[in-house]
Amino acid sequence: MREGELKGHRRAQRRDARRRLLDAAHGLLEQRGWNDISLEDITEVAQVARTAFYRHFEDRQHLLTAMLDDVGLELGHAADTWTAEWDGSVEELRRSLSGLVDIFVAHGRLLQAISDTASRDAEIRALYDALADRLVTATAARIDRDIATGHCLVRAAESLEVARALTWMNERYLLASFGRAPFSDPAAVLNALTTIWVSTLYGSSAVRDL
């Protein structure tokens, strides 16, 4: 194998090891809480040596922040469905909420672990709050656009606080639904969120039109 090919192969192996560690941690979170998962558990499931773990992550908390980065991108993409330009239909909002529910169905145990850890780890708390703040800002900007076009019932002075209330309501409700077993029915959760968001922003008549 040529030197360039060998270096490329090693880089691919390192990327593969990092992905296996992330996937192993995610899989273990489906079975037990984060506090019950050791570094040895993660490396054993990933079939990665402990020394290789430290080439990618400083410790378990660093691994958790990397997982938060990944799921944060998914949350941002789900929000984009609604926070982007609007064609006048609340169906975009329902699709966005549907994407959000799907993320919590898939990653609710991870997000519960991050939320639990954030209560005692300042770094993870800051990252978690920053993710929430980005979602709040995008939501408030969308509400402001809808107010300007006459579609939204919220008063302009209240758009940011309404955005904060709705965003954190989502987080608490979705963690309660999918953070730990027993899990809720995703369709029922979506319907509840849609009713709350649409009626708050656009009125009860808009809910009946869905």
C-alpha positions as CSV (number, residue, x, y, z in Angstrom):
1,M,0.0,0.0,0.0
2,R,1.4,3.4,-1.0
3,E,2.1,6.0,1.7
4,G,-0.8,8.2,0.7
5,E,-3.2,5.3,0.6
6,L,-1.9,4.1,4.0
7,K,-2.6,7.6,5.6
8,G,-6.1,7.6,4.0
9,H,-6.8,4.2,5.4
10,R,-5.7,5.2,8.9
11,R,-7.9,8.3,8.8
12,A,-10.8,6.2,7.7
13,Q,-10.1,3.8,10.6
14,R,-10.0,6.7,13.1
15,R,-13.3,8.1,11.7
16,D,-14.9,4.6,12.0
17,A,-13.7,4.2,15.6
18,R,-15.2,7.6,16.5
19,R,-18.5,6.7,14.9
20,R,-18.6,3.3,16.6
21,L,-18.0,5.0,20.0
22,L,-20.9,7.4,19.4
23,D,-23.2,4.6,18.2
24,A,-22.2,2.4,21.2
25,A,-23.1,5.1,23.7
26,H,-26.3,5.8,21.9
27,G,-27.3,2.1,21.9
28,L,-26.4,1.7,25.6
29,L,-28.6,4.7,26.4
30,E,-31.6,2.7,25.0
31,Q,-31.0,0.1,27.8
32,R,-29.9,2.1,30.9
33,G,-29.2,5.6,32.3
34,W,-26.1,7.5,31.5
35,N,-24.9,7.3,35.1
36,D,-25.0,3.5,34.8
37,I,-22.8,3.4,31.6
38,S,-19.1,3.2,32.1
39,L,-16.3,4.0,29.8
40,E,-15.5,0.3,29.7
41,D,-19.1,-0.4,28.6
42,I,-18.8,2.0,25.7
43,T,-15.4,0.8,24.5
44,E,-16.4,-2.9,24.8
45,V,-19.6,-2.4,22.8
46,A,-17.7,-0.3,20.2
47,Q,-14.8,-2.8,20.1
48,V,-12.4,0.1,20.5
49,A,-9.4,0.1,22.8
50,R,-9.5,2.5,25.8
51,T,-6.4,4.3,24.4
52,A,-8.2,4.8,21.1
53,F,-11.2,6.4,22.9
54,Y,-8.9,9.1,24.3
55,R,-7.7,9.9,20.7
56,H,-11.3,11.1,20.1
57,F,-12.7,12.2,23.4
58,E,-11.3,13.6,26.6
59,D,-13.8,11.7,28.8
60,R,-17.4,10.5,28.9
61,Q,-18.8,14.0,29.2
62,H,-16.9,15.1,26.0
63,L,-18.5,12.1,24.2
64,L,-21.9,13.3,25.5
65,T,-21.3,16.8,24.1
66,A,-20.4,15.3,20.7
67,M,-23.7,13.5,20.7
68,L,-25.4,16.7,21.6
69,D,-23.8,18.4,18.7
70,D,-25.1,15.7,16.3
71,V,-28.7,15.7,17.6
72,G,-28.6,19.6,17.7
73,L,-28.1,19.6,14.0
74,E,-31.1,17.4,13.6
75,L,-33.2,19.6,15.8
76,G,-32.2,22.6,13.7
77,H,-33.1,21.0,10.5
78,A,-36.6,20.1,11.9
79,A,-37.1,23.7,13.0
80,D,-36.1,24.9,9.5
81,T,-39.2,23.3,8.0
82,W,-41.3,26.0,9.7
83,T,-38.9,28.9,10.5
84,A,-38.0,29.3,6.8
85,E,-40.2,31.4,4.4
86,W,-43.9,30.6,4.9
87,D,-46.5,30.0,2.1
88,G,-49.4,30.8,4.4
89,S,-50.2,27.2,5.5
90,V,-49.9,25.9,9.1
91,E,-49.1,22.5,7.6
92,E,-45.5,23.5,7.6
93,L,-45.7,24.0,11.4
94,R,-47.2,20.5,11.8
95,R,-44.4,19.0,9.6
96,S,-41.8,20.7,11.7
97,L,-43.4,19.4,14.9
98,S,-43.6,16.0,13.3
99,G,-39.9,16.0,12.6
100,L,-39.3,17.1,16.2
101,V,-41.4,14.2,17.6
102,D,-39.4,11.8,15.3
103,I,-36.1,13.1,16.8
104,F,-37.3,12.5,20.3
105,V,-38.6,9.1,19.5
106,A,-35.2,8.2,18.1
107,H,-33.0,10.2,20.6
108,G,-35.2,10.8,23.6
109,R,-33.0,8.7,25.9
110,L,-29.9,10.6,24.8
111,L,-31.6,14.0,25.3
112,Q,-32.8,12.9,28.7
113,A,-29.2,12.0,29.6
114,I,-28.0,15.4,28.4
115,S,-30.8,17.2,30.3
116,D,-30.0,15.2,33.5
117,T,-26.2,15.9,33.2
118,A,-26.8,19.6,32.5
119,S,-28.2,20.0,36.0
120,R,-24.8,19.3,37.5
121,D,-22.3,20.1,34.7
122,A,-21.9,23.7,33.8
123,E,-20.3,23.1,30.4
124,I,-23.1,20.8,29.2
125,R,-25.7,23.2,30.7
126,A,-24.3,26.0,28.6
127,L,-24.3,23.9,25.4
128,Y,-27.9,22.7,26.1
129,D,-29.1,26.3,26.8
130,A,-27.3,27.6,23.7
131,L,-29.1,25.0,21.5
132,A,-32.4,26.0,23.1
133,D,-31.6,29.7,22.6
134,R,-31.0,29.1,18.9
135,L,-34.4,27.4,18.6
136,V,-36.1,30.2,20.5
137,T,-34.5,32.9,18.4
138,A,-35.6,31.2,15.1
139,T,-39.1,30.7,16.5
140,A,-39.4,34.3,17.6
141,A,-38.2,35.6,14.2
142,R,-40.8,33.4,12.5
143,I,-43.5,34.7,14.9
144,D,-42.4,38.3,14.1
145,R,-42.7,37.7,10.4
146,D,-46.2,36.2,10.9
147,I,-47.2,39.2,13.0
148,A,-46.0,41.6,10.3
149,T,-48.1,39.8,7.7
150,G,-51.2,39.7,9.9
151,H,-51.2,35.9,10.3
152,C,-50.3,35.6,14.0
153,L,-52.4,36.5,17.1
154,V,-49.4,37.1,19.3
155,R,-48.5,40.8,20.1
156,A,-45.2,41.9,18.9
157,A,-43.9,42.8,22.3
158,E,-44.6,39.2,23.5
159,S,-43.0,37.2,20.5
160,L,-39.8,36.3,22.3
161,E,-41.4,35.2,25.5
162,V,-44.0,33.2,23.6
163,A,-41.2,31.6,21.6
164,R,-39.4,30.7,24.9
165,A,-42.5,29.3,26.5
166,L,-43.3,27.1,23.5
167,T,-39.8,25.9,23.0
168,W,-39.3,24.9,26.6
169,M,-42.8,23.4,26.8
170,N,-41.7,21.2,23.8
171,E,-38.6,20.1,25.6
172,R,-40.3,19.2,28.9
173,Y,-43.3,17.5,27.3
174,L,-41.2,15.5,24.8
175,L,-38.7,14.3,27.4
176,A,-41.7,13.3,29.6
177,S,-43.0,11.4,26.6
178,F,-39.8,9.8,25.2
179,G,-37.0,10.3,27.7
180,R,-37.8,7.2,29.7
181,A,-40.1,4.2,29.4
182,P,-43.0,3.9,29.2
183,F,-43.2,5.9,26.1
184,S,-46.2,7.9,24.8
185,D,-47.9,7.4,21.4
186,P,-46.1,9.6,18.9
187,A,-49.3,10.4,17.0
188,A,-51.0,11.6,20.2
189,V,-48.0,13.7,21.2
190,L,-47.9,15.3,17.7
191,N,-51.6,16.1,17.8
192,A,-51.2,17.7,21.3
193,L,-48.2,19.8,20.3
194,T,-49.9,20.9,17.0
195,T,-53.1,22.0,18.9
196,I,-51.1,24.0,21.4
197,W,-48.8,25.7,18.9
198,V,-51.4,26.4,16.2
199,S,-54.1,27.7,18.6
200,T,-51.6,29.9,20.4
201,L,-50.2,31.5,17.3
202,Y,-53.0,31.4,14.8
203,G,-56.3,30.7,16.7
204,S,-58.7,27.8,17.2
205,S,-60.1,28.1,13.7
206,A,-56.6,27.3,12.3
207,V,-56.6,24.1,14.3
208,R,-59.9,23.0,12.8
209,D,-58.5,23.6,9.3
210,L,-55.7,21.1,9.8
